[in-house]
Amino acid sequence: MREMTELIYYNDPYIREFIARVTSVFPEERAITLDRTAFYPGGGGQPFDTGVIYWNDKKYALMKMRREGVEIKHVIEELEPKIVPGSDIRGVLDWERRHRIMRTHTAMHILCGVIWRDHHVSVTGGNMDPGKGRMDFEFENLSKEMITEIESKCNQEVEADRKITTKILPREEALRIPDLIRTKVNLIPEAVSEIRIVEIIGLDMQADGGTHVNSTADVGQIRLVDYKSKGAINKRIYLEIE
């Protein structure tokens, strides 16, 4: 049975480097699994982390990450033959990129929270890159004036310096929370027995598996730079942060 990886990024999303032990090696994929990792493997629209892995003072770039069941594969630029299960490595995140992604992800939750509070429409899709993202909402009509108002209210939430917390709840308990699932379709697989909750205190609470900053103030200014119609009841909003 494969060993489950400890997900350090959930307990400490601000960690920049960590020590871990190699648990498996996949030479044909140039990949390793670790007993613990601070690299986010991607998911829910948030891209995977990049950075470097050190072994015996040699540096290897982290090229890609893949989640396969309970395992998280770290694909590196070159797999040293002497890296074997039991080897100790040091992982160092590309922190500037990670932090920008965290700020972007939280900005998208602020946008979602403001729109849900004021317009009560569901999310139909979304994606993000460092510093920018897009979200689709079940709007029938959306205007430039509405976008300006929504942007202003998002930045009011940034200025409010709202604390952001996370917790894990049993599935049944979590799904009893009203409006927890903001997507049009519940994307949480039936096999998931515990659900991670991200809450912006006083604004938003959602099931979410990504990384976030500790406060809305850490996001910086939010700009809604464009919007498009993607259907009769589907509008796309493009977001950027400073």
SVG drawing of the C-alpha trace seen along z (x, -y; Angstrom):
<svg xmlns="http://www.w3.org/2000/svg" viewBox="-31 -52 57 54">
<polyline fill="none" stroke="black" stroke-width="0.4" points="0.0,0.0 1.3,-3.4 2.2,-5.9 -0.1,-8.9 1.8,-12.2 1.6,-14.8 0.3,-18.0 2.3,-20.7 0.8,-23.5 -2.5,-23.0 -1.1,-23.5 1.3,-26.3 0.7,-27.8 3.4,-30.4 6.2,-27.8 9.0,-28.4 11.1,-25.3 11.0,-21.9 12.8,-18.6 11.3,-15.4 12.1,-11.7 11.7,-10.0 9.1,-7.2 9.0,-6.1 11.0,-6.6 9.6,-6.5 12.7,-6.6 10.7,-6.5 8.7,-9.6 11.7,-11.4 9.4,-11.5 9.6,-11.0 7.0,-10.8 7.7,-12.2 6.5,-11.5 5.6,-15.2 5.5,-18.2 4.8,-21.9 4.4,-22.0 0.8,-22.3 0.0,-19.7 -2.7,-21.7 -6.5,-21.3 -9.7,-23.2 -8.4,-25.7 -5.2,-26.5 -2.0,-25.6 0.7,-23.4 3.7,-25.0 7.2,-25.2 10.5,-25.4 13.7,-23.3 14.6,-20.1 18.0,-19.7 19.7,-16.4 23.3,-16.2 23.8,-19.9 22.7,-19.2 19.8,-21.3 16.9,-20.0 14.1,-22.1 10.6,-20.9 9.0,-20.7 5.5,-19.4 3.3,-17.7 0.7,-15.0 -1.7,-13.7 -2.4,-10.0 -4.7,-8.6 -3.0,-9.3 0.4,-9.9 1.7,-13.2 4.4,-12.8 7.1,-15.5 8.5,-15.5 12.1,-16.9 14.3,-18.0 16.8,-15.1 16.5,-12.1 19.8,-11.2 20.2,-7.4 21.3,-7.5 18.1,-9.2 16.3,-6.2 13.5,-5.6 14.8,-6.7 16.8,-9.6 16.4,-13.0 15.7,-16.0 15.1,-19.7 12.3,-21.4 12.3,-25.2 9.3,-26.8 9.2,-29.6 7.7,-31.7 7.0,-34.8 4.9,-32.8 3.1,-30.8 2.3,-33.9 0.9,-35.6 -1.3,-32.5 -2.5,-32.6 -3.4,-36.2 -5.2,-35.5 -7.1,-32.6 -8.3,-34.6 -9.3,-37.5 -11.5,-35.1 -13.2,-34.0 -13.8,-37.7 -15.4,-38.1 -17.5,-35.0 -18.5,-36.1 -19.6,-39.6 -21.6,-38.3 -23.3,-35.6 -24.2,-38.1 -25.5,-40.8 -26.8,-38.8 -27.2,-35.2 -25.9,-33.6 -23.9,-30.4 -20.4,-29.9 -20.3,-27.8 -16.5,-27.7 -13.2,-29.3 -9.5,-29.2 -6.4,-31.1 -2.8,-32.0 -0.4,-33.9 -1.9,-37.4 -5.0,-36.9 -8.1,-34.6 -11.5,-34.3 -14.8,-33.2 -18.1,-32.3 -21.4,-33.2 -25.0,-32.4 -25.9,-36.0 -28.6,-36.6 -27.5,-40.3 -24.3,-42.0 -23.3,-45.5 -20.2,-47.8 -21.9,-49.6 -22.5,-46.4 -18.8,-45.4 -17.7,-48.8 -19.9,-48.4 -18.8,-44.8 -15.1,-45.8 -15.6,-48.6 -17.3,-46.2 -14.5,-43.7 -11.9,-46.3 -14.0,-47.3 -13.7,-43.7 -9.9,-43.9 -9.8,-47.1 -11.9,-45.4 -8.9,-43.1 -11.1,-40.1 -9.5,-37.1 -9.4,-33.9 -9.6,-30.5 -9.7,-26.8 -11.2,-23.7 -11.9,-20.1 -15.4,-18.7 -17.0,-15.3 -18.8,-15.3 -22.4,-15.0 -21.8,-17.9 -20.1,-20.1 -22.9,-19.6 -25.5,-20.7 -23.9,-24.2 -26.2,-26.4 -24.8,-27.6 -21.4,-25.8 -21.2,-24.7 -21.1,-27.7 -20.7,-25.9 -23.8,-25.1 -22.9,-21.4 -21.5,-19.8 -18.0,-18.7 -17.0,-16.9 -16.7,-13.2 -19.0,-10.9 -15.9,-9.0 -14.6,-12.2 -15.5,-11.6 -14.0,-14.9 -14.4,-18.4 -12.0,-21.3 -13.8,-24.6 -12.2,-28.0 -14.0,-31.0 -13.5,-34.7 -15.0,-35.7 -18.1,-37.8 -18.2,-37.4 -17.8,-33.9 -17.6,-30.2 -16.8,-27.6 -15.6,-24.0 -12.1,-24.5 -8.8,-22.6 -6.4,-25.4 -4.0,-27.7 -5.0,-31.2 -3.5,-34.3 -4.4,-34.9 -6.4,-38.1 -8.2,-39.9 -5.8,-42.8 -3.0,-40.7 -4.6,-40.4 -4.0,-44.0 -6.1,-45.9 -8.5,-43.8 -9.3,-44.9 -12.1,-43.5 -10.6,-44.1 -13.2,-42.6 -16.4,-40.6 -18.0,-38.5 -21.2,-36.6 -20.6,-32.9 -24.3,-32.0 -27.8,-33.1 -27.3,-32.7 -23.5,-32.5 -21.2,-35.5 -17.4,-35.5 -15.5,-38.0 -11.8,-38.5 -9.9,-39.5 -6.4,-40.8 -4.4,-41.8 -1.6,-44.3"/>
</svg>
